[in-house]
Amino acid sequence: MAAKKPSTKKSRVTAVLQALLVTFLWSSSMILIKFGLEAGLPAISFAGLRYSFAFLCLLLLVLFNPTHRSTLRRIPRATWIKLMLLGILFYTITQGANFLGLSFLPVNSLSLILNFSPLLIALGSTLLTKEHPTGA
């Protein structure tokens, strides 16, 4: 007997709603960060508080879910080291720089600069790997 497929229309609507929620959260975060910075919060401390709070929220979700805990136990040590390095690079340095940038620039200017990232990454990738982007 074949397994029953979930409703494609329902799963599509769910995916679209999730994408809209994420887009709203991302787009509003710079504005909310700017409000916090204008209220006198130091940029790096504010970033640290924000991501420490997010870590604690996710930690609670993991601690109360046995499936998540068992999944985390199966991750090899080498992968944990890579994840920690990625966390240090992405969250500490990148988000710290983002908060610092917002403390000196208007939101629209920083957003415009960040939107050039794909072009800079494509250029850097071309220079470093000698691979050229394709039109596909």
C-alpha positions in Angstrom: 0.0 0.0 0.0 1.4 3.4 -1.0 2.0 6.0 1.7 -0.5 8.8 1.6 1.0 12.0 0.2 0.5 15.2 2.2 -1.7 17.8 0.4 0.6 19.7 -2.0 -1.6 22.8 -1.9 -1.5 22.9 1.9 2.3 22.3 2.1 2.8 25.0 -0.6 0.7 27.5 1.3 2.6 26.6 4.5 6.0 27.1 2.7 4.9 30.5 1.3 3.7 31.7 4.7 7.0 30.6 6.3 8.9 32.4 3.6 6.9 35.6 4.2 7.4 35.4 8.0 11.2 35.0 7.5 11.3 37.9 5.0 9.4 40.1 7.5 11.7 39.1 10.4 14.8 39.8 8.3 13.6 43.0 6.9 12.4 44.4 10.2 15.5 43.3 12.2 17.7 46.1 10.8 15.1 48.7 11.8 14.7 47.3 15.3 18.4 47.1 15.7 18.7 50.8 14.7 16.1 51.7 17.3 18.1 49.9 20.0 21.3 51.6 18.9 19.7 55.0 18.9 18.4 54.3 22.4 22.1 54.1 23.5 22.9 50.4 23.4 26.5 49.8 22.4 26.6 47.9 19.1 28.8 44.9 20.0 27.1 44.4 23.4 23.7 44.6 21.7 24.7 42.0 19.2 26.0 39.8 21.9 22.8 40.1 23.9 20.6 39.4 20.9 22.4 36.2 19.9 23.0 35.0 23.4 19.2 35.2 24.0 18.6 33.4 20.7 21.0 30.7 21.8 19.2 30.2 25.1 15.9 30.0 23.4 17.2 27.3 21.0 18.9 25.5 23.9 15.6 25.2 25.7 13.9 23.8 22.6 16.7 21.1 22.3 16.7 20.3 26.1 13.0 19.6 26.1 13.0 17.5 22.9 14.6 14.0 23.2 14.7 13.6 19.4 16.8 16.7 19.1 19.1 15.7 21.9 19.8 12.3 20.3 20.4 13.9 17.0 23.0 16.2 18.5 24.7 13.3 20.3 25.3 11.6 16.9 27.2 14.6 15.5 31.0 13.8 15.2 33.5 15.9 17.1 35.1 17.2 13.9 31.7 18.5 12.8 31.2 20.2 16.2 34.6 22.0 15.7 33.6 23.2 12.2 30.3 24.4 13.6 32.0 26.3 16.3 34.4 28.0 13.9 31.4 28.8 11.6 29.5 30.2 14.6 32.5 32.4 15.6 33.0 33.6 12.1 29.4 34.2 11.1 27.7 35.3 14.3 30.5 37.0 16.2 32.4 38.7 13.4 29.8 39.2 10.7 26.9 40.2 13.0 29.1 42.3 15.2 30.2 44.2 12.0 26.6 44.5 10.9 25.6 46.1 14.2 28.7 48.4 14.1 27.8 49.4 10.5 24.3 50.2 11.6 25.6 52.4 14.4 27.4 54.6 11.8 25.2 54.3 8.8 21.5 54.7 8.0 19.6 51.4 7.5 19.1 52.0 3.7 22.8 52.7 3.1 23.9 49.5 4.9 21.2 47.5 3.2 22.4 48.7 -0.2 26.0 47.8 0.7 24.9 44.3 1.9 22.9 43.8 -1.3 26.2 44.0 -3.3 27.5 40.9 -1.4 26.5 38.4 -4.2 28.4 40.4 -6.8 31.5 40.7 -4.5 31.3 36.9 -3.7 31.1 36.0 -7.4 34.1 38.3 -8.2 36.1 36.9 -5.3 35.2 33.3 -6.2 36.3 33.9 -9.8 39.6 35.4 -8.7 40.3 32.7 -6.1 39.1 29.5 -7.8 39.5 30.6 -11.5 35.9 29.4 -12.1 33.7 31.8 -14.1 30.0 32.3 -13.3 27.6 30.9 -15.9 24.3 32.2 -17.0 22.5 29.1 -15.8 
